[in-house]
């Protein structure tokens, strides 16, 4: 029952005494029962893949980066080890940003970081990403398999036909599973490095330039470490019964 005689500060004090502190909730995509089942089955299929198997995958994705942060998130009170619990998380689909980029990483290689202009659709994905970047990369490394998510621009019939005609092997991927893709951690690393620059980007052009520069500064050892986490990611999905993981 609401007690108007108890101040907000008193409530905060009691929460701190209980070992709870105010933190922003982790933002995650909504997972339905179908999504959880897909994720669990995928993890079961790939949990025994070796380092040699994973090093043959080119992990790719698009990401948006903002000049400023203004997310307006609501804090949650939690204990130190409760960051990734369901009660302390916020499910939300991705929001937009100022600059969109595409990139690909593997244990031993990376692609260029491509700044994407205009709308993202199947035609643009085929003509601006697959044709000039992915196909030449895979021709140079024919043992590699392409990973991309289930965005409509990736799964369109024209894109599937394009890849099949060029004998591009594609890794099946469960929906709503950014935590299974190590490149998501590359995006986080890239964002932190851009924001830590002595002179932060002041406009979209400077932001795009900073992203490309910092992409090249990421060491291959950092990428290798992320790719080598794939078996642990599969195990985490299974332990969560297909639900969210700490990744």
Order of alpha helices (4+ residues) and beta strands (2+ residues): alpha-beta-beta-alpha-alpha-beta-beta-beta-beta-beta-alpha-beta-alpha-alpha-alpha-alpha-alpha-alpha
